[in-house]
Amino acid sequence: MRFLIVDQSRDLRGAVAGMLRARWPAAAIDEWDPHERGNPEAALRQGSYAAVLMYVEPTASDGLAWMAGMLRGPAAPPVILLTESGGEHLALQGLKAGAADFLRKPDLTGERLVRSIEDAVREQEARRAETADPTPSFQRTTQLDPQRIGAP
């Protein structure tokens, strides 16, 4: 698995990377400092990530707008937003904008992070399977006779 962590705090990126490696020791983890490198949207198109963990306000920018750009592609990974002290309103905005989850940094544990990622990846795989299967979920088993049902 490969993960992208977008946060201006080197300490937080390191802590999250440690939590990820505890569950997925062979994971490739890219740390992205938005102050130094800006928006990672272009990097996402070149990489194949299982998930993106992003601070909701990178460089005092609108993280929801950044996330919208990240989610545009058909192979976009799930984005899990991290916040220092966001309330319910910010969480709802993030989820409505397409975030897979919304986690508060002070409450972040390895178990909670892993569960969030596993749920997000599982949900994404289910969605991709649904869109990849051209068979409609309901198939007519008998032909309708238009005259019998009163059609002109």
NUKEMI-659717 format. One line per 2 residues: number of its first residue (from 0); for each residue x, z, y of N, C-alpha, C, CB. Coordinates in pm, 1 decimal, decimal comma, m for minus. Each point is the difference from the previous one (the first is absolute). Glycine has a CB too. Example, Ala and Ser with C-alpha at 12.3 -4.5 7.8 and 13.67 -1.06 7.14 Angstrom:
<sites>
0 = 1319,0/780,0/m569,0/m89,0/0,0/119,0/90,0/0,0/120,0/m189,2/124,6/m117,3; 154,2/m196,6/222,3/82,0/6,0/119,0/m77,0/73,0/109,0/118,4/m214,5/m62,8 .
</sites>
This chain:
<sites>
0 = 84,3/0,0/m117,6/m84,3/0,0/117,6/89,2/0,0/124,4/m185,3/122,2/m124,8; 127,7/m174,2/231,9/71,5/m5,0/126,7/m92,2/52,1/110,5/141,1/m197,2/m79,2 .
2 = m86,6/284,6/163,3/m77,5/61,5/106,8/67,0/m22,9/134,2/m84,9/172,5/m159,7; 2,9/m175,1/264,3/49,5/m6,3/136,7/m51,0/122,7/74,5/6,1/m254,7/m3,6 .
4 = 85,7/330,0/63,1/m35,8/118,2/78,2/30,1/m31,6/146,0/48,3/160,1/m194,6; m151,4/m156,8/279,1/14,8/m31,0/142,4/m26,4/126,6/79,9/m70,5/m241,4/m36,1 .
6 = 177,0/298,0/90,3/m13,0/121,7/80,5/126,9/14,7/82,5/m151,2/112,3/m172,6; 137,4/m60,4/294,5/116,8/15,9/85,7/86,5/119,3/m40,5/m130,3/m104,0/184,2 .
8 = 78,4/193,8/m264,0/74,5/119,0/m40,7/81,2/m27,2/m127,1/m177,4/145,4/104,5; 308,1/m140,9/m90,6/88,1/m18,7/m116,0/m25,5/107,9/m104,7/173,6/m105,8/148,0 .
10 = m200,0/230,1/m101,0/m26,3/110,8/m91,8/m126,1/m24,8/m81,4/113,6/156,2/158,4; m218,7/m201,7/m92,1/m124,1/m25,1/m73,4/18,1/m116,5/m97,7/m134,0/86,8/195,9 .
12 = 199,9/m193,4/m151,7/23,0/m112,9/m91,1/76,1/46,5/m123,3/1,5/m159,5/194,4; 98,9/244,6/m173,7/77,5/52,6/m112,5/m83,2/88,2/m91,8/201,8/m10,1/142,7 .
14 = m286,2/94,3/m82,9/m84,8/88,4/m80,7/m99,8/m80,8/m82,7/25,1/180,8/172,9; m87,3/m281,0/m110,9/m96,5/m84,0/m72,2/71,7/m78,3/m109,6/m144,6/m18,8/207,1 .
16 = 262,3/m34,1/m176,5/77,1/m72,5/m101,6/30,8/90,8/m119,1/100,5/m145,9/179,6; m67,0/271,9/m152,6/25,9/95,2/m108,4/m122,6/23,4/m85,9/170,8/108,5/142,3 .
18 = m288,0/m98,0/m78,2/m124,7/18,3/m75,6/m27,8/m121,9/m87,8/m91,0/146,6/183,9; 118,1/m265,1/m130,1/m23,9/m122,5/m76,8/96,0/m9,2/m118,5/m81,0/m115,0/208,7 .
20 = 207,3/148,0/m184,7/99,4/m8,1/m108,2/m25,3/104,0/m109,3/166,2/m85,7/166,0; m228,4/196,9/m130,6/m32,8/100,9/m101,6/m99,1/m56,8/m101,0/41,1/184,1/167,0 .
22 = m131,0/m270,6/m122,6/m100,2/m60,0/m88,8/49,0/m132,5/m59,0/m180,2/110,2/134,9; 246,2/m191,6/m51,3/47,9/m132,0/m40,1/150,7/m7,1/25,4/m226,1/m106,4/52,0 .
24 = 307,6/159,6/m144,2/145,3/6,3/22,4/65,9/m136,0/25,0/m0,3/200,5/m143,4; m53,2/m305,4/86,5/59,8/m132,8/16,2/m58,4/m78,4/117,9/40,2/m1,2/m244,9 .
26 = m123,8/64,3/323,9/m65,2/m69,6/111,1/100,7/m43,7/105,5/m206,9/133,1/m41,9; 180,3/m249,3/98,6/75,5/m46,9/116,8/m76,3/49,2/122,5/93,2/m208,3/m121,7 .
28 = m23,6/276,7/209,6/m65,3/58,5/116,8/70,7/m48,1/125,1/m70,5/203,1/m132,2; m4,5/m272,7/217,2/53,8/m47,9/126,9/m50,8/91,1/110,6/10,8/m239,8/m84,0 .
30 = 82,3/293,2/161,4/m35,9/84,4/113,1/8,4/m84,1/127,3/84,7/209,6/m118,4; m187,9/m200,4/201,0/m10,9/m82,6/120,4/m21,6/89,8/121,5/m94,4/m192,8/m134,9 .
32 = 187,7/186,3/228,0/m13,3/74,5/125,3/m60,7/m93,9/103,7/199,6/150,8/m55,1; m324,7/m128,9/95,2/m64,2/m92,1/93,8/63,9/0,6/139,3/m210,0/33,8/m127,3 .
34 = 278,4/75,5/164,4/69,8/2,0/129,8/115,2/m99,3/m0,9/m62,7/241,6/33,4; 131,6/m251,1/m144,1/115,5/m88,7/m10,3/m38,2/m141,9/m39,6/136,5/197,1/m60,1 .
36 = m240,2/m211,6/m23,7/m27,0/m130,3/m60,9/m134,2/m61,5/37,1/141,5/74,2/m184,1; m226,9/0,2/254,0/m129,5/m54,4/40,9/m100,4/m6,4/m113,5/118,6/m130,7/171,1 .
38 = m211,7/39,8/m159,4/m108,8/m16,1/m95,5/52,0/m62,6/m129,7/m164,6/m23,9/190,1; 134,7/82,5/m305,3/50,8/m52,3/m127,3/m84,6/m111,0/m61,4/95,6/222,4/m36,4 .
40 = m190,9/m276,5/109,7/m91,9/m99,2/m56,4/73,3/m119,6/m61,4/m169,0/70,9/168,8; 269,7/m124,5/m100,9/73,7/m115,4/m52,2/73,9/35,6/m129,3/25,7/m87,4/234,5 .
42 = 29,1/208,1/m241,6/71,1/43,3/m120,8/m95,2/9,0/m118,8/163,5/127,0/142,3; m288,9/m92,5/m116,6/m97,3/10,2/m109,4/m26,6/m134,8/m63,9/m104,1/194,1/114,4 .
44 = 108,0/m298,6/m35,2/m24,4/m134,3/m55,6/114,1/m43,6/m91,7/m132,0/m59,2/205,3; 250,8/114,9/m183,5/116,2/m38,2/m80,1/18,9/89,2/m121,7/105,7/m85,6/206,5 .
46 = m158,2/206,2/m202,0/18,7/95,3/m109,3/m125,1/13,7/m83,4/165,8/121,8/137,4; m148,8/m61,8/m251,1/m112,5/25,8/m89,3/m10,5/151,5/m17,5/28,4/m224,7/m121,4 .
48 = m115,7/284,7/199,3/m12,3/144,9/0,3/m123,6/45,1/m76,4/118,8/7,1/219,1; m105,5/105,4/m288,7/m114,8/60,1/m67,4/m87,7/70,5/101,8/133,4/28,1/m211,5 .
50 = m70,1/29,9/315,8/m75,0/70,4/104,2/88,5/17,7/122,6/m139,5/120,1/m173,8; 70,8/m104,7/288,0/67,0/29,9/126,8/m50,5/136,1/46,4/23,3/m248,1/62,5 .
52 = 69,8/334,1/m23,7/m34,6/131,2/55,6/43,7/m5,4/145,5/25,8/126,4/m224,9; m122,5/m116,0/317,4/31,5/m23,6/140,2/m57,3/107,8/90,3/5,7/m242,8/m47,6 .
54 = 76,9/287,5/141,9/m45,7/92,2/103,4/m102,1/m73,1/85,4/221,3/126,1/1,4; m331,0/m60,9/30,7/m112,2/m64,7/67,4/31,6/m40,1/144,1/m151,0/131,7/m145,6 .
56 = 253,5/m70,2/206,2/36,1/m35,1/137,2/148,7/m33,6/8,9/m183,5/148,7/87,6; 224,7/m259,3/m147,3/142,4/m35,5/5,5/38,9/m38,1/142,5/m7,3/m78,5/m240,0 .
58 = 115,6/132,2/287,3/53,0/m27,7/134,2/m107,5/9,2/107,9/171,0/m147,3/m104,4; m263,5/238,3/90,6/m111,9/16,9/94,5/m85,9/m125,9/6,4/138,8/160,6/134,3 .
60 = m130,4/m244,4/m236,3/m81,7/m121,0/m7,7/m126,3/30,4/m78,2/204,7/m147,1/12,6; m289,9/49,2/m19,3/m123,3/14,6/m75,8/27,3/m34,0/m145,8/m139,6/m56,1/203,7 .
62 = 155,4/157,8/m284,7/28,0/m21,0/m141,5/m111,9/m71,7/m72,3/138,1/202,8/5,7; m261,8/m187,0/42,1/m112,1/m69,3/m63,7/11,3/m150,8/20,9/m145,5/202,4/34,8 .
64 = 194,3/m243,1/81,6/20,8/m142,8/25,3/113,5/m52,6/m87,8/m82,2/27,5/237,7; 188,8/51,3/m251,1/109,4/m40,0/m88,6/m52,4/m16,5/m142,1/167,4/120,3/145,8 .
66 = m248,2/m24,0/m189,3/m53,0/m3,6/m135,3/m87,6/m123,4/m21,3/7,8/250,6/m7,8; m90,6/m284,0/105,8/m86,5/m118,0/m11,2/84,4/m124,7/m24,8/m170,1/107,2/152,7 .
68 = 282,0/m118,9/m84,3/89,3/m113,1/m22,0/60,1/1,1/m139,0/49,8/m1,4/241,9; m15,0/119,2/m289,6/58,3/12,2/m133,9/m98,6/m38,2/m109,5/147,4/179,9/86,6 .
70 = m274,4/m153,9/m63,3/m102,3/m21,7/m103,3/m57,0/m140,8/m1,4/m54,9/238,1/20,1; 103,2/m325,5/66,9/m56,5/m135,0/9,0/24,6/m85,9/m123,2/31,4/16,4/242,4 .
72 = 82,8/m4,1/m304,6/34,5/m87,2/m111,8/m73,2/35,6/m127,5/220,5/m31,0/103,0; m237,1/m67,2/m192,0/m71,3/25,7/m125,6/75,7/94,4/m93,4/m102,0/m225,2/21,9 .
74 = 232,9/231,4/m9,2/79,6/87,2/m86,6/42,9/126,4/73,3/80,1/m200,9/m125,4; m150,9/235,4/232,3/37,0/117,7/79,9/m9,8/127,1/m83,0/m80,1/m115,6/207,5 .
76 = 181,2/200,8/m196,1/m6,0/126,8/m73,3/m93,9/97,5/69,2/234,0/m35,7/m82,4; m281,1/136,0/12,7/m80,4/102,7/66,3/85,9/76,3/100,6/m147,2/21,1/m204,5 .
78 = 84,3/19,2/314,5/68,7/75,8/103,5/m59,3/140,7/3,4/47,1/m211,0/136,0; 40,0/309,8/m146,4/m40,6/139,7/9,2/53,5/51,8/131,9/m0,8/33,5/m253,7 .
80 = m89,8/13,5/338,1/38,5/48,5/131,8/38,3/147,7/m4,2/m151,8/m169,6/103,7; 255,0/202,4/m28,2/46,2/137,4/12,9/m17,6/42,6/145,4/166,6/m28,1/m191,1 .
82 = m204,3/152,1/213,9/m15,4/49,5/136,0/49,4/142,6/9,5/m195,1/m151,5/35,6; 233,9/187,0/83,8/46,0/135,7/26,5/m118,4/95,8/5,2/197,8/m90,3/126,4 .
84 = m300,5/53,1/m52,0/m111,8/92,5/20,2/m132,3/m72,2/21,3/160,4/162,3/96,9; m179,3/m276,4/m156,6/m122,9/m76,4/21,6/m122,5/69,9/m55,5/134,8/m206,3/m6,7 .
86 = m244,1/192,9/78,9/m125,2/58,6/m44,0/m85,2/m98,7/m75,9/9,0/151,9/192,9; m132,9/m113,3/m214,9/m91,8/m83,2/m76,7/m25,1/m134,7/66,7/m106,1/207,1/m86,4 .
88 = 98,5/m208,0/219,8/m28,2/m125,1/70,4/110,3/m103,2/m25,1/m125,4/129,1/176,1; 250,2/m86,9/m164,4/112,7/m90,1/m23,9/3,7/m44,2/m146,3/128,9/112,6/184,7 .
90 = m158,2/m20,9/m275,6/m2,9/m34,3/m142,6/m106,4/m105,5/m27,7/80,0/231,1/m57,8; m197,4/m213,8/114,6/m107,4/m98,3/m20,3/37,7/m134,5/59,0/m168,8/183,8/3,2 .
92 = 229,9/m184,5/115,5/43,2/m125,9/60,1/97,9/m71,6/m92,8/m33,1/96,3/230,9; 127,5/m21,4/m285,4/99,0/m59,0/m89,5/m61,2/m55,8/m126,3/164,8/157,2/90,6 .
94 = m255,3/m82,5/m150,9/m64,0/m46,6/m123,2/m88,9/m121,1/26,4/6,4/233,8/m89,6; m78,3/m233,8/201,1/m82,7/m115,8/35,0/84,8/m123,4/26,9/m170,6/154,6/95,2 .
96 = 290,9/m133,9/m43,7/90,1/m111,4/29,8/70,3/m52,5/m124,6/32,8/95,2/227,0; m50,2/m27,6/m340,6/55,7/m51,0/m124,8/105,2/86,2/m67,1/m47,7/m216,7/91,7 .
98 = 78,0/332,4/m36,2/98,3/87,9/m64,0/m51,9/44,3/m136,3/82,4/79,1/225,5; 8,8/m69,4/m321,0/m37,4/47,4/m133,4/m21,4/150,4/0,7/128,8/m188,0/m103,6 .
100 = m56,7/258,0/190,9/m13,6/145,1/10,9/60,6/43,7/131,4/7,2/29,3/m251,1; m30,5/97,2/283,5/44,1/58,1/125,8/48,3/140,4/m31,3/m162,8/m139,8/139,4 .
102 = 292,4/164,3/m123,3/57,8/128,1/m37,4/64,9/68,1/119,7/37,2/m86,6/m231,2; m59,4/216,6/243,6/64,0/77,9/106,8/137,7/43,6/m48,3/m224,8/80,7/88,7 .
104 = 325,8/m104,5/m5,7/137,7/36,3/m36,0/14,7/148,2/m35,2/79,2/m182,4/149,7; m138,4/274,8/m72,2/18,7/142,1/m34,4/m56,5/37,6/m137,0/m8,3/49,0/242,5 .
106 = m90,6/m123,8/m290,9/m62,4/30,4/m129,4/56,6/m84,2/m114,4/m206,4/62,6/123,4; 305,9/m145,0/m94,4/49,3/m95,9/m97,6/79,5/68,8/m110,4/6,3/m173,9/178,7 .
108 = m46,0/147,0/m301,7/73,8/47,6/m117,4/27,8/m119,9/m88,6/m107,6/230,9/10,5; 203,0/m216,2/m99,9/29,9/m108,5/m92,4/m119,8/m37,6/m83,8/234,4/75,3/m5,7 .
110 = m305,9/24,9/m42,5/m118,2/m24,8/m83,0/m106,6/m77,1/76,4/48,7/208,8/m127,2; m75,2/m167,6/249,2/m102,2/m66,2/82,0/40,7/m144,1/32,6/m64,6/223,2/97,9 .
112 = 192,5/m243,5/m65,7/49,9/m133,2/32,5/m9,2/m92,9/m121,1/154,1/100,9/170,8; m110,1/m53,1/m285,4/m4,4/m81,2/m122,3/m144,1/m35,5/m36,2/211,3/110,3/m81,1 .
114 = m301,4/m14,3/89,1/m140,8/m26,2/m31,6/m57,7/m105,0/94,9/m24,9/235,2/m86,7; 58,3/m225,7/213,9/m48,4/m95,5/98,7/50,7/m141,2/m30,6/m7,2/183,9/171,3 .
116 = 135,0/m195,1/m202,7/57,7/m131,5/m30,7/m59,8/m56,1/m128,0/212,8/65,4/115,1; m220,8/16,0/m220,0/m55,6/m49,0/m126,9/m144,5/m45,7/17,3/152,4/155,0/m125,2 .
118 = m231,8/m80,2/200,8/m139,0/m40,7/25,8/m4,8/m130,6/78,5/m70,5/240,9/m1,6; 155,2/m252,8/103,7/0,8/m120,8/83,0/41,9/m122,7/m80,2/51,7/141,1/199,5 .
120 = 49,8/m127,6/m282,1/47,5/m113,1/m81,1/m104,6/m38,5/m104,2/238,6/73,2/34,9; m300,0/25,4/m96,9/m104,4/m27,6/m99,6/m118,9/m73,1/64,6/71,1/205,2/m130,8 .
122 = m112,3/m159,9/248,1/m111,3/m64,2/69,8/35,5/m142,4/40,3/m75,1/223,6/83,2; 197,5/m243,0/m36,3/42,4/m135,2/38,2/2,7/m93,6/m121,2/136,2/98,0/187,4 .
124 = m86,7/m49,8/m299,6/3,4/m82,3/m121,5/m141,2/m37,1/m44,0/214,3/111,3/m69,7; m308,2/m19,6/80,0/m139,0/m27,9/m36,5/m59,8/m106,0/92,7/m24,4/235,3/m87,3 .
126 = 52,8/m225,2/216,0/m51,0/m100,8/94,7/57,6/m136,8/m28,5/m25,5/177,0/172,2; 154,1/m181,1/m199,7/63,6/m130,0/m30,6/m57,5/m59,4/m127,3/210,5/75,0/113,3 .
128 = m236,4/7,9/m212,7/m58,2/m49,7/m124,4/m140,2/m55,7/24,7/135,3/167,5/m130,5; m212,3/m101,3/215,1/m135,0/m48,1/32,1/4,1/m134,5/69,1/m77,2/234,9/18,6 .
130 = 168,9/m252,1/76,5/6,4/m127,1/73,1/64,9/m109,8/m82,6/11,6/127,7/212,8; 70,7/m92,0/m310,6/65,4/m100,3/m83,9/m93,2/m55,3/m107,5/216,5/114,8/42,4 .
132 = m318,2/m39,9/m79,9/m93,2/m42,5/m105,0/m113,7/m79,7/62,4/57,9/202,2/m140,7; m60,2/m334,2/119,4/m104,8/m82,3/61,2/m136,9/14,2/m66,0/178,1/m157,7/62,3 .
134 = m184,5/228,9/m173,4/m126,9/17,8/m69,3/m87,9/96,7/77,7/110,4/m45,9/m221,4; m229,6/2,5/258,8/m87,2/93,2/70,5/m40,0/116,1/m91,2/m85,1/m188,8/143,3 .
136 = 58,4/301,8/m83,5/m34,4/116,7/m80,3/m135,5/m17,3/m68,1/134,9/142,8/155,0; m219,8/m232,1/m104,4/m129,5/m27,8/m61,0/m6,7/m148,7/m29,9/m111,4/193,1/122,6 .
138 = 86,5/m226,4/m247,0/m15,4/m139,7/m37,5/m138,4/m18,8/m59,4/248,8/m25,4/m40,7; m314,6/m81,4/85,0/m133,2/m31,2/m50,4/11,9/m40,8/m146,5/m79,3/m72,0/230,9 .
140 = m5,6/126,6/m313,5/6,8/m29,7/m143,3/m99,8/m107,6/m40,6/74,9/233,8/m40,5; m176,3/m254,9/122,0/m95,5/m107,2/m31,3/m19,9/m85,5/124,4/m116,9/143,7/m174,3 .
142 = 94,2/m270,6/149,5/m26,4/m90,3/110,7/m140,0/24,6/53,2/156,7/m171,3/m96,5; m168,2/167,6/226,9/m131,6/12,3/60,4/m63,7/m137,3/13,3/72,5/206,4/123,7 .
144 = m199,7/m212,2/m154,8/m77,0/m123,4/19,1/m66,2/11,8/136,3/m41,0/m34,3/m252,1; 84,7/m43,6/351,9/m53,4/11,6/135,5/m153,0/m13,8/4,5/216,6/m91,6/84,5 .
146 = m275,9/8,9/m170,3/m144,6/m16,8/1,0/m71,1/123,4/m52,7/31,7/m244,6/m29,3; 28,4/311,7/m69,1/m62,0/121,7/m55,5/m1,7/115,3/99,1/75,0/m72,2/m224,8 .
148 = 22,4/74,5/312,9/3,4/110,3/96,9/m68,0/m37,5/131,0/211,9/79,4/m104,0; m269,5/m197,7/108,5/m78,5/m39,5/116,4/81,1/m62,9/110,9/m152,4/180,2/m57,3 .
150 = 271,1/m226,9/29,3/79,6/m65,8/104,0/m50,8/m141,9/17,8/202,6/142,1/m53,7; m198,8/m192,9/175,7/m48,1/m137,5/24,4/88,2/m105,3/m61,6/m98,9/79,4/209,1 .
</sites>
